Structures are given as structure tokens and as C-alpha cells.
């Protein structure tokens, strides 16, 4: 891309994997952006990132902003754990830290760098800090530290990197701390969330009195930064996506009584979860994401936005105890993620290609046979083109190796499968007998496009090499007779010829096997 970052004026350094370490050693602090030129979010960040680099270089020679094009060096994705674009990483003294800046605006990037370095910060004056407190939206955690060796300082850094949607500031000027009546080291919370769940204009301040354990500090931040239950309508949808690292407990279609039980559970667990009431279902994005089915009853979900996982409380009467037990199981990692699935088809097993749904997937795969499965979407042209070839292969294996193979088909637009990241439709997977765990399935999408290749490679993958057939020459002769007949028909029956040619090709393919 003809980016401003490669122009001489830009203060952003373009790096390659070879000079990441040397550059980060040369400067005390380095922010590194991993980007892809085709990515819209990266393009939007570019001018902001350049502007931030400009401001920072004018302020400090110890801090540098750099970037790396992941499409040029794909290996860095694995090495640095880059899962999406853009990803920002932070280096100190030549070493990668666990901090991951999540800012997207020049001013915010500069502020973030000030907080995490020796650069002076806007909050290093009493006026600056008071202005910051006045301008907070709902919550602000301020750390007062004059010693970076302190345990509470490290806990504060850790929690800030974990809870990305929350606001944190750090003051390292002892005079400011003294003027604010704080004895260093300390953490003070400023919050507009009142005890009774209301949001006040004035806000209140609370000194953190817990231990320097990051988990304890994080729980306090979660509890004080949100109402007991956040009511989510269309006008405040962005609140839902804030702090995506905190698990959210959602209730849909809550009756007054259900909401009472939900609130009682929230009072006990609000330091671990954000509790959200979805006020109307016009918010299709969130309803669809949760996999909400049509109907009347209340539903309770736990979701992790950052991990794209959701868990659903089984149907039944809602009460505080059930909700708490459900959340407790979530914290102990005992729940299975909830996957969207259609209802099982009545005669799913009736044809040579079995028509399965999401909830049948695992059981279908676990059969003691070679399992072949195609993910399709009803609107997909390529899927329609594959269908007859797929059916043909299924018939061939059913006839040739009765009971040893099973072919299935699943609508990937209406069903989810645990752990699968489909790249598109159609996708064809093979689970050979006895090989049902990673690195299986094998991806046979390419092979499936050509029936001859499909059959040949599927036989190889499942240990069924080509066998010499009795009556081999009979097949060959039959195929030849058939092709001759087709040739003679050429003139008179143009429309039928194409179908006959395909049939001849199939027969010939069988003969070659």
C-alpha cells in the first residue's frame, strides 16, 4: 500500500522479524502494530498511529511506534500470538510484555504511552487529574505509585491489560498524591455507579483496601464499574461491547419474577460478571449471536465475547440458586459451550447421504466407521454443483464397502460445530475410522470437486488401496461401447448428449479404478 508510514515524514518505523529485537533494545519502550494492508481497521488506524508517533517523538526519545506487515512475514503471527488485525504489542527493554494496548485514536495512544512509561502524563498535575475525573464516563481507576517494584503496581498493570474496556490512569508524582489525600502506593476508584444500581451525576470515590492480588483487584474493578444489571436497548448498544474480557450474563424476555431472581444472583456475583438485561429483541445482532430461538420463555446465557463462546442455562424454572450454580460451573470450566443447531430431521437417516444437524455432529463423527461430511449453505452455487458428485461418491462407497463408510451433510449456515473454523462453503471433511481427534479431520474440499480424485484419495486416506477387479476388461469394453453410442447420437439428440457424456465419464472412471 502507498502508506504514509513508508514516507520519509512518518515517525512510524517499518520492521521485519529480523530487527524487532534490536529496535526494541535501541529504545526503552516500543509499541508494535501487526497489520495487514487489506484490513479496513488497519487502514483506519494508520493516520491516527502516524499522528501519535509524531507527538511521541517530539516528547520522548525513549519511546517509538513501529509496525510490521504480517502478509509479508506470516511466521510472526504464530510467534507473537497475533489472532486479528490490527494487533498492538508493547515491548520494554527489548522484551515483549503481556500488555496489549487497545487504543485506536492518536490522543488515546499517546496517553497510553504516557501511562506506561516515564513520559509525563496529563494527570501528573492536580488540575489534570481532577479534569480527568470530571470527564470520566462511568468509572475510573487511578493508581498512585512512585515505585515500579511495588506488588500493587504490578497488579494494577496486570488488571489494566486484562480489562481493556475499563479506564485506568497512573499518577507517579508524590505531590499530586498528597494533594488528593492519598498515601502511595494506592489505588483509588472513582465511580458514578451507586450502591442501589442507579448512575449518579456526582459519583463517589473508594480507596482499594484489598490485597495486591490481581484477581482480587480485577473483581473490585468489575463490581464498581457497572450497574448491578445493565439494561441494554438500541441506544446504548456500545456498552455491551465494552470490556469484552469480562464474561457477560444475559437475560432475554425476562418476566418481572425472573428479573427478580436474576438480580438476586447478580448481587452475589457482580464482581465476576457483567449482568445484562436485553430490553428488546430489535437488537438482532446480539439476539442472533446468542443463538436465541423464537418463543416466549426467558433465556439466560453466559457469553465470552473475546473468546466467541456462549453457554446457555438449560430450560426450566428460573431461580437464583439455578443461576448461581450455572455461573459457578462456568467459573470451574465445567460447562460445554452452546452451539446453534436446527431440530433433528425426521427422516435424516433415510438416504445415502445423511442429513444431520449441529447437535448430532459429535455422535455422527464418533461412529466406528470412516465418516465423510460436507458443510453446505442453501444459497451456495458451488455446493449445488458438488451435490451430484458427492451423492455419486457416497453410492460408490456404500456399494463397494458396505457398512464401512458413512456420508453426511450439514447446513453450515444454520448449525454450528464445536471447534470448527469453516473457511467457506462447501467444506468437506474426512474422519477415518479410529481417527476422530485432532489433527483430524482431513480437509477434502479440493479433492471432492473431481469424482475420480475424490474416490482415489478417499480410498488412500482410509487404507483402501486400488484392487484389481475381476471382469476388469468387461468394464472397459462397456465404457467403449457406451462412448461409441454417444458419438452416433451426437447430431440427433444434442440436449441429451451432455448427460450421456457425464454418465460415460463416470463409467470410464469406474473402469480406471
C-alpha angles and dihedrals in degrees: 000000000000091000126177086230092073091050117101092243095062120097092204112106118222108221138190125203089263096064104035093097097041093048093048090050092049090058123042092227131027133180112201124196117205106203145164119220092225094054115108094207090053091051090051091049095049101083091041092050092048092049091049090050089052093052094043095050089053090052105040138015091201097067126068136178117215138169140203130204105229093195088065094047109028093172092072090067091070094036096053098031095244108173102164141013131289100024120174121205130187127222127192123190091347095309129109111240128204090246115113114190110215100187122129103181127076095235093048092048091052091047091049091052091049091053094051100042142043090270111121113258132217088243093058090096126061091238091049093051093046090050090050091051091048092051097048116120101218111324142019130181114203122194117202108201135156095171123058091197091067117117093223089052090056091046089051092051090047095050092046091055091046100047099048098170095058126089119245132174131184127211119195099170110102092204092059090049090050093048089051090050094246127137112215131269096045145124121219126189124212111196139170092198109105126210090254093057095257122126112234129203096223101045128199137246127232127187113222108242100175131103126282089258108128092216092056092046091048092052091053091050092050092048097049099040099060138048114252087255122016111212106216121202130153095276095062101032092128089066087069093061095046116107094009089182093073112083111243126217110208130194120195126193093005117189114213090257094049090049090054091056091044091054092049089054091045092055089060100041106031091112090065104033143032109235114212132185112203100217099194134011093224081099093089095171095063095037092051092044090054089049092237113189121215116262142086108271127101117257129200122201137175113211136185107203094187092054096036091232131134133187126197130209109235117254116273141094112326118233137152094255094053092048092048092048089050092051091045090055089050092054091048090050093240098128128095113225114254115244126196112248138171118232114274111270116245097233098024091138098048102092135055090256108054115224105220135174134215098271091054095049101094094045091046092052094045093062114123092248140077104283123204119186134183124201111206140166122219092231095050116111095197089053091056090050091051096048100084092043091049092049091048092053090048091053092047094054093042090054097039099042108020113205095001100092134041126190122204138181129204131186100237092192092064103029134055127210123208114259096356121135103191113201093199146308133327101031120169121199131188124206106186116211111283092010105094101132131073133319078045140106102074114217108237098169094118095043092051092064092073114049094207093051092043094055094042096049094041089055090050093047092051097042096254103129121190111283125206106248129220111239088026092149091051089062091048092049092047091051091050092049090049093051092049090052090050091051092054091050092051096102103040103040107035097158095051094046096078092055092046091049090054090050090049091050090052092051090047090050089053090050091052092053 
